[in-house]
Structure formats: structure tokens, C-alpha cells
Amino acid sequence: MKFDITMQFDKRAIEKEISRGVNSAMRDIARKLNRRFSEIGRTAEGRDLDSVKSEVTRAFRSEGADISEPELTEYAQHLIEGAVISFEPGTLRA
């Protein structure tokens, strides 16, 4: 026996669900990066730039992200100087 089923989807509802998922993932990534940067910041002061850059690179890569060399150097230098770095996720709207 074969059944032919025609399904219709509410495109707007699907887009809204996708946005919720993406926003949740962005919040999670920001939370993880904030935690990791806090850890790096506690030990970065007075350390050499290259070792801090390595940790910053690993933090981003652990979340599936890459960072440019200029940004990497800037983040590492700020951490060495004792700055607190915090990430705030953007919001995707459907």
C-alpha cells in the first residue's frame, strides 16, 4: 500500500525556530569564550606574547572559530596588560 502525503510548512515558523537555535548556539559560544578568556586572563599578566597568543588561538579554535593575526595580537596584549575581555553574542532575527 502506498500513501501520497502532501505536507505544507509554515516558512516563517521554520525561520523562527532556526533563529532560536542559532541565537542559543551564539550565547553558548560567548559563554564558553568568556569563561576561557577569564581563565587566560588570570595567568596572562607578565607572560610573553607568544604563549598568550597560543592560548587565545586554542580558545577560538575550540569553538570552531579562527582569528586574524592582528586581532590575536590585540587580544593577547590586552590580556597581558590585565584587561578583561567579554563577548556578547549578536541576535539573528527571522
C-alpha positions in Angstrom: 0.0 0.0 0.0 1.4 3.4 -0.9 0.3 6.7 0.5 0.9 10.1 -1.1 1.1 12.8 1.5 1.4 16.4 0.8 2.9 18.5 3.6 2.9 22.2 3.8 5.3 24.1 6.1 5.0 27.5 7.7 8.2 29.1 6.3 8.1 31.9 8.9 7.8 29.4 11.8 10.7 27.4 10.4 12.8 30.5 10.1 11.9 31.5 13.7 13.0 28.1 15.0 16.3 28.3 13.1 16.9 31.8 14.6 16.2 30.4 18.1 18.7 27.7 17.5 21.4 30.0 16.1 20.9 32.5 18.9 21.2 29.8 21.5 24.4 28.5 19.9 25.8 32.0 19.8 25.0 32.6 23.5 26.7 29.2 24.3 29.8 30.1 22.4 30.0 33.5 24.0 29.6 32.0 27.4 32.4 29.4 26.7 34.7 32.1 25.3 34.1 34.4 28.3 34.9 31.5 30.7 38.1 30.6 28.8 39.3 34.3 28.4 38.7 34.7 32.2 41.0 31.7 32.8 43.6 33.0 30.4 43.4 36.5 31.9 44.2 35.2 35.4 47.6 33.9 34.2 48.4 36.2 31.3 49.8 39.2 33.2 53.6 39.3 32.8 53.8 36.4 30.4 55.3 36.5 26.9 53.1 37.5 24.0 53.5 34.3 22.0 52.4 32.0 24.8 49.3 34.0 25.4 48.6 34.2 21.7 48.7 30.4 21.6 46.1 30.1 24.4 43.8 32.6 22.7 44.1 30.7 19.4 43.2 27.5 21.1 40.2 29.1 22.8 38.8 30.3 19.5 39.6 27.0 17.7 37.9 25.0 20.4 34.7 26.8 19.4 35.3 26.3 15.6 36.4 29.8 15.0 39.6 31.3 13.6 41.1 34.7 14.4 43.2 37.0 12.3 46.8 37.7 13.4 46.1 41.4 14.2 43.1 40.5 16.3 45.0 37.7 18.0 47.9 40.0 18.9 45.5 42.6 20.2 43.5 40.2 22.4 46.7 38.7 23.8 48.3 42.1 24.5 45.1 43.3 26.3 45.1 40.1 28.4 48.8 40.6 29.3 48.0 44.2 30.4 45.3 42.9 32.7 42.2 43.9 30.7 39.0 41.9 31.0 37.7 40.7 27.6 34.0 39.8 27.4 32.0 38.6 24.4 28.4 39.5 23.8 26.5 37.5 21.2 24.6 39.2 18.5 21.0 38.3 17.7 19.7 36.7 14.5 16.2 37.7 13.7 14.0 35.8 11.2 
